[in-house]
Amino acid sequence: MKIHEYQAKTILKRFGVAVPGGEIADDSTQARAELWSRRRFMLAGVARVAA
């Protein structure tokens, strides 16, 4: 079975597994705004291409 990451997170949360939160940013301006708004200064980037 193939599932998307957001689906896996939902299933894992349902069973009490701690999963990291995340936000989507389409550009560096959005990423910077998200970091400052939540006072988070750690960043992990992931690039995805759906074909």
N, CA, C and O atoms as CSV, one atom per row, in Angstrom:
chain,resi,resn,atom,element,x,y,z
A,1,MET,N,N,0.841,-1.170,0.000
A,1,MET,CA,C,0.000,0.000,0.000
A,1,MET,C,C,0.890,1.237,0.000
A,1,MET,O,O,1.866,1.305,0.747
A,2,LYS,N,N,0.557,2.203,-0.828
A,2,LYS,CA,C,1.284,3.465,-0.861
A,2,LYS,C,C,0.387,4.545,-0.257
A,2,LYS,O,O,-0.776,4.688,-0.634
A,3,ILE,N,N,0.953,5.303,0.692
A,3,ILE,CA,C,0.211,6.412,1.286
A,3,ILE,C,C,1.100,7.642,1.300
A,3,ILE,O,O,2.326,7.543,1.253
A,4,HIS,N,N,0.465,8.797,1.366
A,4,HIS,CA,C,1.193,10.056,1.420
A,4,HIS,C,C,1.654,10.329,2.847
A,4,HIS,O,O,1.139,9.753,3.804
A,5,GLU,N,N,2.634,11.219,2.968
A,5,GLU,CA,C,3.173,11.555,4.290
A,5,GLU,C,C,2.098,12.085,5.224
A,5,GLU,O,O,2.052,11.699,6.392
A,6,TYR,N,N,1.230,12.964,4.729
A,6,TYR,CA,C,0.196,13.526,5.596
A,6,TYR,C,C,-0.772,12.440,6.071
A,6,TYR,O,O,-1.299,12.523,7.181
A,7,GLN,N,N,-1.008,11.426,5.240
A,7,GLN,CA,C,-1.867,10.327,5.653
A,7,GLN,C,C,-1.188,9.490,6.739
A,7,GLN,O,O,-1.828,9.077,7.706
A,8,ALA,N,N,0.094,9.250,6.573
A,8,ALA,CA,C,0.852,8.487,7.568
A,8,ALA,C,C,0.863,9.222,8.907
A,8,ALA,O,O,0.698,8.603,9.959
A,9,LYS,N,N,1.057,10.547,8.868
A,9,LYS,CA,C,1.057,11.335,10.110
A,9,LYS,C,C,-0.280,11.222,10.827
A,9,LYS,O,O,-0.320,11.091,12.051
A,10,THR,N,N,-1.368,11.272,10.077
A,10,THR,CA,C,-2.695,11.168,10.671
A,10,THR,C,C,-2.876,9.816,11.352
A,10,THR,O,O,-3.377,9.746,12.474
A,11,ILE,N,N,-2.478,8.761,10.689
A,11,ILE,CA,C,-2.603,7.411,11.256
A,11,ILE,C,C,-1.740,7.273,12.505
A,11,ILE,O,O,-2.202,6.760,13.524
A,12,LEU,N,N,-0.489,7.727,12.433
A,12,LEU,CA,C,0.406,7.610,13.577
A,12,LEU,C,C,-0.102,8.414,14.771
A,12,LEU,O,O,-0.037,7.941,15.906
A,13,LYS,N,N,-0.607,9.627,14.527
A,13,LYS,CA,C,-1.162,10.446,15.615
A,13,LYS,C,C,-2.326,9.737,16.291
A,13,LYS,O,O,-2.479,9.795,17.511
A,14,ARG,N,N,-3.140,9.068,15.488
A,14,ARG,CA,C,-4.304,8.361,16.025
A,14,ARG,C,C,-3.891,7.293,17.040
A,14,ARG,O,O,-4.629,6.999,17.979
A,15,PHE,N,N,-2.711,6.723,16.840
A,15,PHE,CA,C,-2.222,5.687,17.738
A,15,PHE,C,C,-1.250,6.219,18.785
A,15,PHE,O,O,-0.550,5.446,19.439
A,16,GLY,N,N,-1.209,7.544,18.941
A,16,GLY,CA,C,-0.431,8.140,20.009
A,16,GLY,C,C,1.049,8.317,19.734
A,16,GLY,O,O,1.819,8.574,20.660
A,17,VAL,N,N,1.463,8.185,18.486
A,17,VAL,CA,C,2.872,8.375,18.132
A,17,VAL,C,C,3.131,9.865,17.927
A,17,VAL,O,O,2.370,10.541,17.235
A,18,ALA,N,N,4.193,10.370,18.522
A,18,ALA,CA,C,4.550,11.777,18.353
A,18,ALA,C,C,5.113,11.996,16.949
A,18,ALA,O,O,6.062,11.325,16.543
A,19,VAL,N,N,4.536,12.919,16.227
A,19,VAL,CA,C,5.022,13.243,14.887
A,19,VAL,C,C,5.309,14.741,14.819
A,19,VAL,O,O,4.581,15.539,15.408
A,20,PRO,N,N,6.358,15.124,14.109
A,20,PRO,CA,C,6.686,16.545,14.017
A,20,PRO,C,C,5.672,17.298,13.162
A,20,PRO,O,O,5.116,16.763,12.203
A,21,GLY,N,N,5.451,18.546,13.536
A,21,GLY,CA,C,4.572,19.398,12.743
A,21,GLY,C,C,5.339,19.944,11.556
A,21,GLY,O,O,6.547,19.737,11.439
A,22,GLY,N,N,4.660,20.619,10.703
A,22,GLY,CA,C,5.336,21.194,9.552
A,22,GLY,C,C,4.453,22.178,8.826
A,22,GLY,O,O,3.232,22.177,8.984
A,23,GLU,N,N,5.069,22.998,8.048
A,23,GLU,CA,C,4.365,23.986,7.240
A,23,GLU,C,C,4.929,23.935,5.828
A,23,GLU,O,O,6.051,23.479,5.608
A,24,ILE,N,N,4.143,24.404,4.887
A,24,ILE,CA,C,4.574,24.442,3.491
A,24,ILE,C,C,4.850,25.892,3.113
A,24,ILE,O,O,4.046,26.782,3.387
A,25,ALA,N,N,6.000,26.115,2.480
A,25,ALA,CA,C,6.354,27.446,1.981
A,25,ALA,C,C,6.746,27.306,0.521
A,25,ALA,O,O,7.548,26.446,0.158
A,26,ASP,N,N,6.177,28.150,-0.299
A,26,ASP,CA,C,6.484,28.105,-1.730
A,26,ASP,C,C,7.725,28.908,-2.100
A,26,ASP,O,O,8.276,28.734,-3.187
A,27,ASP,N,N,8.167,29.784,-1.202
A,27,ASP,CA,C,9.368,30.563,-1.477
A,27,ASP,C,C,10.046,30.952,-0.167
A,27,ASP,O,O,9.522,30.684,0.914
A,28,SER,N,N,11.198,31.578,-0.266
A,28,SER,CA,C,11.974,31.912,0.925
A,28,SER,C,C,11.281,32.949,1.806
A,28,SER,O,O,11.469,32.951,3.022
A,29,THR,N,N,10.490,33.820,1.209
A,29,THR,CA,C,9.771,34.827,1.993
A,29,THR,C,C,8.749,34.162,2.909
A,29,THR,O,O,8.640,34.525,4.080
A,30,GLN,N,N,8.012,33.207,2.398
A,30,GLN,CA,C,7.040,32.477,3.209
A,30,GLN,C,C,7.740,31.664,4.291
A,30,GLN,O,O,7.263,31.607,5.425
A,31,ALA,N,N,8.847,31.043,3.962
A,31,ALA,CA,C,9.594,30.251,4.944
A,31,ALA,C,C,10.095,31.139,6.077
A,31,ALA,O,O,9.987,30.776,7.248
A,32,ARG,N,N,10.633,32.285,5.736
A,32,ARG,CA,C,11.143,33.219,6.749
A,32,ARG,C,C,10.013,33.703,7.651
A,32,ARG,O,O,10.176,33.766,8.870
A,33,ALA,N,N,8.871,34.045,7.063
A,33,ALA,CA,C,7.727,34.511,7.846
A,33,ALA,C,C,7.245,33.430,8.811
A,33,ALA,O,O,6.901,33.730,9.954
A,34,GLU,N,N,7.219,32.201,8.370
A,34,GLU,CA,C,6.788,31.096,9.228
A,34,GLU,C,C,7.763,30.896,10.381
A,34,GLU,O,O,7.341,30.695,11.520
A,35,LEU,N,N,9.037,30.947,10.103
A,35,LEU,CA,C,10.047,30.790,11.159
A,35,LEU,C,C,9.903,31.874,12.216
A,35,LEU,O,O,9.920,31.580,13.411
A,36,TRP,N,N,9.764,33.111,11.793
A,36,TRP,CA,C,9.661,34.224,12.745
A,36,TRP,C,C,8.342,34.210,13.505
A,36,TRP,O,O,8.310,34.541,14.690
A,37,SER,N,N,7.253,33.831,12.840
A,37,SER,CA,C,5.956,33.856,13.511
A,37,SER,C,C,5.869,32.828,14.634
A,37,SER,O,O,5.149,33.036,15.610
A,38,ARG,N,N,6.590,31.731,14.504
A,38,ARG,CA,C,6.556,30.683,15.519
A,38,ARG,C,C,7.793,30.684,16.399
A,38,ARG,O,O,7.938,29.830,17.274
A,39,ARG,N,N,8.681,31.633,16.171
A,39,ARG,CA,C,9.929,31.719,16.935
A,39,ARG,C,C,10.742,30.428,16.850
A,39,ARG,O,O,11.386,30.010,17.812
A,40,ARG,N,N,10.693,29.818,15.678
A,40,ARG,CA,C,11.491,28.620,15.424
A,40,ARG,C,C,12.674,29.026,14.564
A,40,ARG,O,O,12.537,29.810,13.625
A,41,PHE,N,N,13.808,28.497,14.887
A,41,PHE,CA,C,14.978,28.866,14.107
A,41,PHE,C,C,15.692,27.644,13.564
A,41,PHE,O,O,16.877,27.705,13.236
A,42,MET,N,N,14.981,26.546,13.470
A,42,MET,CA,C,15.509,25.343,12.838
A,42,MET,C,C,14.691,25.121,11.572
A,42,MET,O,O,13.475,25.311,11.567
A,43,LEU,N,N,15.349,24.730,10.527
A,43,LEU,CA,C,14.678,24.579,9.251
A,43,LEU,C,C,15.164,23.321,8.554
A,43,LEU,O,O,16.365,23.060,8.499
A,44,ALA,N,N,14.244,22.551,8.029
A,44,ALA,CA,C,14.575,21.392,7.209
A,44,ALA,C,C,13.830,21.564,5.893
A,44,ALA,O,O,12.628,21.830,5.880
A,45,GLY,N,N,14.527,21.415,4.823
A,45,GLY,CA,C,13.899,21.592,3.516
A,45,GLY,C,C,13.723,20.286,2.804
A,45,GLY,O,O,14.570,19.396,2.885
A,46,VAL,N,N,12.598,20.169,2.090
A,46,VAL,CA,C,12.299,18.976,1.302
A,46,VAL,C,C,11.720,19.441,-0.021
A,46,VAL,O,O,10.801,20.259,-0.050
A,47,ALA,N,N,12.246,18.932,-1.091
A,47,ALA,CA,C,11.703,19.246,-2.414
A,47,ALA,C,C,11.018,17.998,-2.952
A,47,ALA,O,O,11.579,16.903,-2.911
A,48,ARG,N,N,9.817,18.170,-3.449
A,48,ARG,CA,C,9.063,17.030,-3.951
A,48,ARG,C,C,8.567,17.314,-5.365
A,48,ARG,O,O,8.166,18.430,-5.694
A,49,VAL,N,N,8.606,16.287,-6.176
A,49,VAL,CA,C,8.088,16.385,-7.524
A,49,VAL,C,C,7.119,15.225,-7.723
A,49,VAL,O,O,7.509,14.065,-7.586
A,50,ALA,N,N,5.882,15.518,-8.040
A,50,ALA,CA,C,4.902,14.466,-8.316
A,50,ALA,C,C,4.817,14.299,-9.818
A,50,ALA,O,O,4.567,15.256,-10.551
A,51,ALA,N,N,5.025,13.087,-10.262
A,51,ALA,CA,C,4.992,12.835,-11.710
A,51,ALA,C,C,3.876,11.882,-12.060
A,51,ALA,O,O,3.692,11.551,-13.231
